[in-house]
């Protein structure tokens, strides 16, 4: 059998490529990981993907729980503040209902109650990040405002019925 220079060259290149492949595999093993491609171990790679997916889901769940706890704490603090304001409102209303108050006393009570209404509206417009806590689904829109319009008492009583 005659050996040509072309055969020797192709044999040399084949051995050189095989050596490079072996060297690449050994270099990949040096990082301690068994899996570098799905073709290395198909079953192991599918398990790896499943574990990676579970880790992502658990991370998202933890983030959601932390966000929910934060929202609950913020809304609870706001509602406690509003409850305190409402109790003060009832006390001031009862104090104003007595006939012993002068007009200046009534005006002072009215100013205090207006300040408390403003504080209550401010508490009900509490934000968590850039979203309003008590705004429902449209949480980027401020839910409560104080109207500057004055409503005659006849209209107010007509609205109640």
C-alpha positions in Angstrom: 0.0 0.0 0.0 1.3 3.3 -1.0 1.1 6.2 1.5 0.8 9.6 0.0 1.6 13.0 1.5 -2.1 13.9 1.4 -3.0 10.9 3.5 -0.3 11.8 6.0 -1.5 15.4 6.2 -5.1 14.4 6.7 -4.1 11.8 9.3 -2.1 14.4 11.1 -5.0 16.9 11.0 -7.4 14.3 12.3 -5.1 13.5 15.3 -4.6 17.2 16.0 -8.4 17.8 16.0 -8.9 14.9 18.3 -6.3 16.2 20.7 -7.9 19.6 20.7 -11.3 18.0 21.4 -9.9 16.1 24.3 -8.1 19.2 25.6 -11.4 21.2 25.4 -13.3 18.5 27.4 -10.6 18.4 30.0 -10.6 22.2 30.3 -14.4 22.1 30.7 -14.1 19.5 33.5 -11.7 21.7 35.4 -14.5 24.1 36.5 -16.2 21.3 38.4 -19.4 21.3 36.4 -20.5 18.1 34.6 -22.9 19.8 32.3 -21.8 22.1 29.6 -24.1 21.0 26.7 -27.3 19.1 26.6 -25.5 16.4 24.6 -23.1 15.7 27.5 -25.9 14.2 29.7 -29.4 14.6 28.4 -31.1 13.3 31.6 -28.8 15.4 33.9 -29.4 18.5 31.8 -33.2 18.0 31.9 -32.9 17.8 35.7 -30.7 20.8 35.8 -33.3 22.8 33.8 -36.1 21.6 36.1 -34.2 22.7 39.2 -33.4 26.0 37.6 -37.1 26.5 36.8 -38.0 25.6 40.4 -35.4 28.1 41.7 -36.8 30.8 39.6 -40.4 30.1 40.7 -39.3 30.1 44.4 -37.5 33.4 44.0 -40.6 35.0 42.3 -42.8 33.6 45.1 -40.6 35.0 47.8 -40.5 38.4 46.1 -44.4 38.3 45.8 -44.7 37.5 49.5 -42.4 40.3 50.5 -44.3 42.7 48.3 -47.6 41.6 49.8 -46.4 41.9 53.4 -45.1 45.4 52.6 -48.5 46.4 51.1 -50.3 45.0 54.1 -48.1 46.9 56.6 -48.5 50.1 54.6 -52.3 49.8 54.3 -52.6 48.7 58.0 -50.7 51.8 59.2 -52.9 54.1 57.0 -56.1 52.5 58.2 -55.0 52.7 61.9 -54.3 56.4 61.3 -57.7 56.9 59.6 -59.5 55.1 62.5 -57.8 57.4 65.0 -58.9 60.4 63.0 -62.5 59.2 62.8 -62.5 58.6 66.6 -61.3 62.2 67.1 -63.9 63.4 64.6 -66.7 61.8 66.7 -65.3 63.4 69.8 -65.1 66.8 68.2 -68.6 66.4 66.8 -70.0 65.5 70.2 -68.1 68.5 71.7 -69.5 70.8 69.0 -73.1 69.6 69.5 -73.3 71.2 72.9 -75.0 74.6 73.0 -72.3 76.1 75.3 -69.9 76.8 72.4 -69.6 80.3 71.1 -69.2 81.1 67.4 -65.4 81.4 67.7 -65.3 78.0 69.4 -67.4 76.5 66.6 -65.1 78.1 64.0 -62.1 76.7 65.8 -63.7 73.2 65.9 -64.6 73.6 62.2 -60.9 74.4 61.3 -59.7 71.4 63.4 -62.1 69.1 61.7 -61.2 70.4 58.2 -57.5 69.7 59.1 -58.4 66.2 60.1 -60.4 65.6 56.9 -57.3 66.7 55.0 -55.1 64.4 57.0 -57.6 61.6 56.5 -57.6 62.1 52.7 -53.8 62.2 52.8 -53.7 58.9 54.6 -56.1 57.4 52.2 -53.9 58.5 49.3 -51.0 56.5 50.8 -48.5 55.2 48.2 -46.4 52.1 48.1 -43.7 52.9 45.6 -45.4 54.8 42.8 -48.8 53.1 43.3 -51.7 54.2 45.4 -52.7 51.6 48.0 -56.4 52.3 48.2 -57.0 53.0 44.5 -58.1 49.6 43.4 -57.2 48.4 39.9 -56.3 51.9 38.6 -53.5 52.2 41.2 -51.6 54.9 39.3 -54.5 57.4 39.8 -54.9 59.3 43.0 -58.1 57.9 44.5 -59.2 60.8 46.9 -59.4 64.5 46.6 -61.0 67.2 48.6 -63.7 69.1 46.7 -63.6 72.9 46.9 -67.2 73.1 45.8 -69.7 74.1 48.5 -72.9 72.1 48.4 -76.0 73.8 49.8 -77.5 71.9 52.8 -80.7 71.2 50.8 -78.8 69.3 48.2 -76.9 67.3 50.9 -80.0 66.3 52.6 -81.6 65.4 49.2 -78.6 63.1 48.5 -79.1 61.1 51.6 -82.6 60.0 50.7 
